Amino acid sequence: MTLAFTLEPEEVERRVEALLFAAAGPLSTPEIARRLPEGADAEAAVLALQQRYAGRGVEIDCVAGRWRLRTAPDLAFLMTEEREEPRRLSKAALETLAIIAYHQPCTRAEIESVRGVGLSRGTLDLLLEMGFVRLRGRRRTPGRPVTYATGDAFLEHFGLASLADMPGVAEMKAAGLLDLALPAGFEVPDPSRTKGDDEDAIEADDTGDAPEFAQDFVLGDEAEGQR
């Protein structure tokens, strides 16, 4: 013989509260009812809990016919964490930055000529977005190509007072960055002596050839084809 009993509304609410708290996702009223004793009014319990939680730090709301516990919308700022994630430049971006630093002002074609490989659009976009590179002017040549130069963020990041403080041949040899047996007449370009008399400054509304910033940046090695 089975004895039937009826739970008090407060006990039903306690059980519903526990179910909503432990659930991995929102629960429908029938799903809640299946876990309660026969005859328990799941819908009334949920509505009563919703009123009781109204205005508190945790609320009960209904999404697509399912119930869930969530933090109050006006307290979302408490759950926000701000942190800095350093960007790691790809090998292609570092090579491009070095070429611009020592050969500025230079055009995209000149960068590709020094590197010996085509330059992807996202590489310059990333350097521009980070402030390491800026648009400097336009060459007085057919096509009026844009020229690039280093920005203030470049000097700040590498701790340089000016471009004249960039390492020369002697410093690079000491650091093991250059072969000791260099070709006769070899010299590292000096960007501080570059005047750029063959170019015009870019006007504020002259954005015809300005690169568009890419939405996603690839921070690993960049596939740009075979050298």
C-alpha positions as CSV (number, residue, x, y, z in Angstrom):
1,M,0.0,0.0,0.0
2,T,1.4,3.4,-1.1
3,L,0.8,6.4,1.2
4,A,0.3,9.6,-0.7
5,F,1.4,12.9,0.8
6,T,1.4,16.5,-0.4
7,L,4.4,18.8,0.0
8,E,3.9,22.2,1.5
9,P,4.4,25.1,-1.1
10,E,7.5,26.2,0.8
11,E,9.1,22.8,0.4
12,V,8.2,22.7,-3.3
13,E,9.9,26.1,-3.7
14,R,13.0,24.9,-2.0
15,R,13.3,21.9,-4.3
16,V,12.7,24.0,-7.4
17,E,15.3,26.5,-6.2
18,A,17.8,23.6,-5.8
19,L,17.0,22.3,-9.2
20,L,17.5,25.7,-10.9
21,F,20.8,26.3,-9.0
22,A,22.3,22.9,-9.9
23,A,21.0,22.8,-13.5
24,A,23.6,23.1,-16.3
25,G,21.1,25.0,-18.4
26,P,17.6,26.5,-18.3
27,L,14.8,24.1,-17.3
28,S,11.3,24.0,-18.7
29,T,8.3,23.7,-16.3
30,P,7.7,20.0,-17.3
31,E,11.3,19.2,-16.7
32,I,11.1,20.6,-13.2
33,A,7.8,18.9,-12.5
34,R,9.2,15.5,-13.4
35,R,11.7,15.8,-10.5
36,L,9.0,16.7,-8.0
37,P,6.5,14.5,-6.2
38,E,3.2,13.9,-8.1
39,G,0.7,16.7,-7.6
40,A,3.4,19.4,-6.8
41,D,2.6,22.6,-8.6
42,A,6.0,23.4,-10.3
43,E,4.7,26.4,-12.2
44,A,3.3,28.1,-9.1
45,A,6.6,27.4,-7.2
46,V,8.7,28.9,-10.0
47,L,6.5,32.1,-10.2
48,A,6.6,32.5,-6.4
49,L,10.4,32.1,-6.5
50,Q,10.6,34.7,-9.3
51,Q,8.8,37.2,-7.2
52,R,10.9,36.5,-4.1
53,Y,14.2,36.9,-6.1
54,A,13.0,40.1,-7.8
55,G,15.4,43.0,-7.1
56,R,18.1,40.7,-5.6
57,G,21.6,40.1,-6.8
58,V,20.4,36.8,-8.4
59,E,17.2,36.6,-10.3
60,I,15.0,34.0,-12.0
61,D,14.0,34.7,-15.5
62,C,12.4,32.8,-18.4
63,V,14.1,32.4,-21.7
64,A,12.4,30.6,-24.6
65,G,10.0,29.0,-22.1
66,R,12.7,27.8,-19.8
67,W,13.7,29.0,-16.4
68,R,17.1,29.8,-15.1
69,L,19.0,31.6,-12.3
70,R,21.2,34.5,-13.4
71,T,22.9,37.5,-11.9
72,A,21.0,40.8,-12.0
73,P,21.8,42.7,-15.3
74,D,22.7,45.9,-13.4
75,L,25.5,43.9,-11.6
76,A,27.2,42.7,-14.7
77,F,30.1,45.0,-14.2
78,L,31.1,43.0,-11.1
79,M,31.7,40.0,-13.3
80,T,33.9,41.9,-15.8
81,E,37.6,41.3,-15.6
82,E,40.0,43.6,-17.6
83,R,43.4,42.4,-18.3
84,E,46.2,43.1,-20.8
85,E,47.1,40.4,-23.3
86,P,50.4,41.2,-25.0
87,R,50.4,40.7,-28.8
88,R,53.2,38.6,-30.2
89,L,54.3,39.8,-33.6
90,S,54.8,37.3,-36.3
91,K,58.2,36.8,-38.0
92,A,56.8,38.6,-41.1
93,A,55.6,41.6,-39.0
94,L,59.0,41.9,-37.3
95,E,60.9,41.8,-40.6
96,T,58.5,44.4,-42.0
97,L,59.0,46.6,-39.0
98,A,62.8,46.4,-39.2
99,I,62.8,47.3,-42.9
100,I,60.5,50.3,-42.3
101,A,62.6,51.4,-39.3
102,Y,65.9,51.4,-41.3
103,H,64.6,52.3,-44.8
104,Q,61.9,54.8,-44.0
105,P,60.1,56.4,-45.7
106,C,59.5,53.3,-47.9
107,T,56.6,52.0,-50.0
108,R,55.0,48.6,-49.9
109,A,56.8,47.6,-53.1
110,E,60.2,48.6,-51.5
111,I,59.4,46.5,-48.4
112,E,58.6,43.5,-50.6
113,S,61.8,44.1,-52.6
114,V,64.0,44.0,-49.5
115,R,62.2,40.9,-48.0
116,G,62.2,39.1,-51.3
117,V,58.6,37.9,-50.8
118,G,55.1,39.4,-51.1
119,L,53.6,41.2,-48.0
120,S,50.2,40.2,-46.8
121,R,47.7,43.0,-46.2
122,G,47.2,42.1,-42.5
123,T,50.9,42.6,-41.6
124,L,50.9,46.3,-42.3
125,D,47.4,46.7,-40.9
126,L,48.5,45.2,-37.6
127,L,51.6,47.4,-37.3
128,L,49.5,50.5,-38.1
129,E,46.8,49.5,-35.6
130,M,49.5,49.1,-32.9
131,G,51.0,52.5,-33.7
132,F,54.4,51.0,-34.6
133,V,54.0,52.3,-38.1
134,R,52.3,55.3,-39.6
135,L,51.4,56.6,-43.0
136,R,53.9,59.3,-43.9
137,G,53.3,60.6,-47.4
138,R,52.9,59.8,-51.1
139,R,55.8,59.4,-53.6
140,R,55.9,61.7,-56.5
141,T,55.9,58.7,-58.9
142,P,53.3,57.1,-61.1
143,G,50.5,55.7,-58.9
144,R,51.4,57.9,-56.0
145,P,52.2,55.0,-53.7
146,V,51.9,55.5,-49.9
147,T,55.1,55.7,-47.9
148,Y,55.4,54.2,-44.4
149,A,57.5,55.3,-41.4
150,T,57.8,54.4,-37.7
151,G,55.3,55.9,-35.2
152,D,55.8,57.1,-31.7
153,A,54.8,53.7,-30.3
154,F,57.9,52.2,-32.0
155,L,60.2,54.5,-30.1
156,E,58.4,54.0,-26.8
157,H,58.3,50.2,-27.1
158,F,62.0,49.9,-27.8
159,G,63.1,52.6,-25.4
160,L,64.6,54.9,-28.0
161,A,64.8,58.7,-27.6
162,S,65.0,59.1,-31.4
163,L,65.7,57.1,-34.6
164,A,69.4,58.1,-34.3
165,D,69.6,55.8,-31.2
166,M,68.8,52.7,-33.3
167,P,71.7,50.2,-33.4
168,G,74.3,50.5,-36.2
169,V,76.8,48.1,-37.7
170,A,79.0,48.0,-34.6
171,E,76.2,47.3,-32.2
172,M,74.7,44.6,-34.5
173,K,78.1,42.8,-34.8
174,A,78.6,42.9,-31.0
175,A,75.1,41.3,-30.6
176,G,75.9,38.7,-33.2
177,L,73.2,39.9,-35.5
178,L,75.6,40.5,-38.4
179,D,78.2,38.3,-40.0
180,L,81.7,39.6,-39.2
181,A,82.7,39.0,-42.9
182,L,80.5,41.7,-44.4
183,P,80.8,42.8,-48.1
184,A,82.9,45.8,-48.8
185,G,81.0,49.0,-48.6
186,F,78.1,47.5,-46.6
187,E,76.4,49.9,-44.2
188,V,73.2,49.9,-42.2
189,P,70.7,52.6,-43.5
190,D,70.4,55.6,-41.2
191,P,66.7,56.6,-41.0
192,S,67.5,59.8,-39.2
193,R,69.2,61.1,-42.3
194,T,66.4,60.3,-44.6
195,K,64.6,63.4,-45.8
196,G,62.0,62.1,-48.2
197,D,62.2,65.1,-50.5
198,D,60.5,63.0,-53.3
199,E,57.2,62.7,-51.4
200,D,54.2,64.7,-50.4
201,A,52.5,64.7,-47.0
202,I,49.3,62.8,-46.7
203,E,46.3,65.2,-46.2
204,A,43.7,64.5,-43.6
205,D,41.1,63.5,-46.2
206,D,43.6,61.6,-48.4
207,T,42.6,58.0,-47.5
208,G,42.2,56.5,-51.0
209,D,45.0,54.0,-50.6
210,A,45.1,53.8,-46.8
211,P,45.0,50.1,-45.7
212,E,41.9,48.9,-43.9
213,F,42.4,47.3,-40.5
214,A,41.9,43.6,-40.5
215,Q,39.3,42.2,-38.1
216,D,41.3,39.2,-37.0
217,F,45.1,39.1,-36.5
218,V,47.2,36.0,-36.9
219,L,49.9,36.1,-34.2
220,G,51.8,33.0,-35.2
221,D,54.1,32.5,-38.2
222,E,52.5,34.1,-41.3
223,A,52.1,32.0,-44.4
224,E,53.1,34.3,-47.3
225,G,54.3,31.8,-49.9
226,Q,57.7,30.5,-50.6
227,R,60.7,32.7,-50.7
